[in-house]
C-alpha cells in the first residue's frame, strides 16, 4: 500500500492508528504530544499512567479514546545533540518499532508526525529522510497505508539545491511564464472563425497561413527547444476528408489497461513490483488488470509510467490512452517532466517535490 505525505492536523486523521511523538514519561507534553492528549481526552492519560513510561526508540500503544483513530502508538524520539550520540539509529528505531506495533494491532493505515523534528531539534531535512527510508523499507514487505503528516510549511523537507533546480525548470518551461497571451488569444479567435468557414480552396489557404503564423507565435514565446510544428500540423489538417464513424471505431487505439499490462510483461517486472514502485495499493491495481476499459486518475497513470521508467514520449503515449496529456500550462505536469527528463524514477522523491510545490501526489 502507498506512502503519502499530507499537510494536516494528526489528531484529525481517520486512520487505524496515529503515532505520538511522546516524551519518556508518556504523560503528555507540548507540541504533537500535548495536542494528541487534549484531543483524546482524560482516558488516554489514565491508560498511559499504567504503561510505566517508554525508552527512547521504543513504542507502546493505547486506545484512541476521543480521537478518530482506534489506537495511539507512543514512541520517544531522540533529542538532537549534534548527531554524534546515536540519534539516527534511535530515530530509525522509533519508526521501525511503531510500524511493527501497528502490524501487531492489525492496522491497515497509520499516520506519523515528523518525529523529533520539533522541540527535540532534529534537523527537519534529515528527520524526513530517515522517516521516508524506514517507511519505504517496511512497505517493501508489508501491506499498509502510511501517511507522514506535516502540520505546516515550516516542515521543509527538500534541500535548497534540489528545490532551486526544480524551480528553475518550472520558470523555464511553465507556459504561463513564457506565452504572450494576448497575441496567442487573438490568433485563436481568428482560427475559430476560420474553423466555421466552408472548406473552399481559399478557406484552406487562409487556414494554413493562420496556422503557420500561430505556430510562429508559439515558437517565439516557448521555452528553448520547444516544438511548435505539431500544433501547425494539427490545424493544417483540420479540413482533411472526415473519416466515417464506422472506420474510426474499427481503428481504436489499444486501451490504457492493455497497453500497461503489455509494458509490464515486456519489462519483466511482476505486478507487485510495479504497483509498489507506483505507490498504489493492490486493490486498485487489481481493478486495472481485471477491467480492460478502466480509466485511472491522472496521478495514478503517471505513477505507473514512473514505475515502468518510461521516457517522456512513452509516458505521453500511456497517458493519452487514459485521456490525459502533459502540458506546460500545468505546474504538476512540468514537475513530472523535470524528473523524467533527468531520469529520476523514484516515486517518493518526485512526491517530495510535488508536496513542496503544493501539487497532488502520485499514487493513491
Secondary structure as UniProt FT lines:
FT   STRAND          3..7
FT   HELIX           10..12
FT   STRAND          17..22
FT   TURN            24..25
FT   HELIX           31..40
FT   HELIX           42..49
FT   TURN            50..52
FT   STRAND          59..63
FT   TURN            65..66
FT   STRAND          71..76
FT   HELIX           87..104
FT   TURN            105..106
FT   STRAND          109..112
FT   TURN            115..116
FT   TURN            119..120
FT   HELIX           124..139
FT   TURN            140..141
FT   STRAND          145..150
FT   TURN            153..154
FT   HELIX           160..173
FT   HELIX           175..178
FT   HELIX           181..195
FT   HELIX           201..221
FT   TURN            224..225
FT   HELIX           229..236
FT   TURN            237..239
FT   HELIX           245..250
FT   HELIX           256..267
FT   HELIX           271..277
FT   TURN            278..279
FT   HELIX           282..290
FT   TURN            292..293
FT   HELIX           298..307
FT   TURN            308..309
FT   HELIX           312..321
FT   TURN            322..323
FT   TURN            328..329
FT   HELIX           331..342
FT   HELIX           347..356
FT   TURN            357..358
//
